[in-house]
Amino acid sequence: MLFCRSHILVLLISFASLVDAVAQTSGTEFQKAWTIPLEGSILSEPDLLEWADESLDHLYNMRYEQADSVFSLIQSRYPEHPVGPFLHSLTIWWKILPTLSVKDTSLDQAFLTEMNRVIELSNRLEGDPRFAFDAMFFKTAAYGFRGRLLSDRREWLAAAQDGKSALDDVFKIADADTSNADLLFGVGVYDYFAEALPRKYPIVKPLMFFFPDGDSARGLRRLKLAAEHGRFVSAEAAYFLLQIYTVFEPDYSESMTYIRLLRDRYPDNALFHVLLGRILSRWGQSKTARAVFERVVQFYEEGKAGYVKPLASQAHYYLGRDERRGDSLHAALAHFDIALELESGFSHDSHFRVNATLQKGMVLDALGRRAEAEHAYNRVLGMREYSSSRELARRYLKTPFGG
């Protein structure tokens, strides 16, 4: 679920040239976003804000039916406004997110249809001065979300075109009201990654010649303001901060701050639940991580909403790895077998499928089942490569893993 270079490149394209569009935020007094009315936007209407708060709480807790029920109420109230289909599309988006590791595309068309509808309705509103801001806001958001999905599906040109389509309006949105924390999210993302991405991946430095300079410290400040004070993007900003402090600036304390924030706000979100376990595991908190992953497996087996096969597979992978390191080899093998079975219905070789196969081979070697271990290693050689997966498979084909 963590960002790769391709995703960040699309984000840079989407938010290019935003840095100078927003005034400095130091000294600005922030209230919860949209409590200060913004002329020409239904997003300041008290009824809508109340419904939005309720529906987003349902959404991020993966109570999809309840969220859609409120979204339908909003759509019936504003039938020609893009807010309805946009919110409906978020339900689909949050069904897609937990499956990104396995590239499940079964909901892609439904999601793209809703986003296309948002863009269509936004275009109709552009000629009405009363809704000029809303037309820009929702069309830009639709292009951004659509671009994120297209980049994950490796449709780079289409994703880049969506980012480019958002540029004209995003200037005006960012400059509309610098006391609204939601409007700092996009510039915060750009500001951070425009500086951090070339630093971490020098290969993209030549591309940055065409973009304004970023400021990662300022980007972090803006994202934190959006996470703390935002209304519509608070969870998204916290999620980005979690990714930053896990991948770009690894920091256990900061990572735990944002995963705890998300878990406290949305305790029924299965994705956040798994990410908590992954962060604990990454920083060596194996006993606590194990308890988290065991709970994830329990919820999956009980059929709890949001606990889908790819997330259960991740939990079993980490439990298997923990058992292998503790020399509980038969238990480890069982977890890896379950992880692989859970992903058998998906065509994509995920990080977890590949590494579960590799780790299974290592366990089989340690158990003295060399022929089966060699079969697993050879399978790894025919799969997508993650980190040093093929190198390790070749090593253990030459010299058996020693336990």
Buried (B, 14 or more C-beta within 10 A) or exposed (E): BBBEEEBBBBBBBBBBBBBEBBEEBEEEEBEBBBBEEBEBBBBBBEEBBEBBEBBBBBBBBBBBEBBBEBBBBBBEBBEEBBBBBBBBBBBBBBBBBBBBBBBBBEBBEBBBEBBBBBBEBBEBBBEEEEBBBBBBBBBBBBBBBBBBBBBBBEBBEBBBBBBBBBBEBBBBBBBBBBBBBBBBBBBBBBBBBBBBBBEEEEEBEEEBEEBBEBBBEBBBBBBBBBBBBBBBBBBBBBBBBBBBBBBBBEEBEBBBBBBBBBBEBBEBBBBBBBBBBBBBBBBEBBEEBBEBBEBBBEBBEEEBBBBBBBBBBBBBBBBBBBBBEEEBBEBBBBBBBBBBEBBEEBEBBBBBBBBBBBBBBBBBBBBEBEEBBBBBBBBBEEBEEBEEBBEBBBEBBEEBBEE
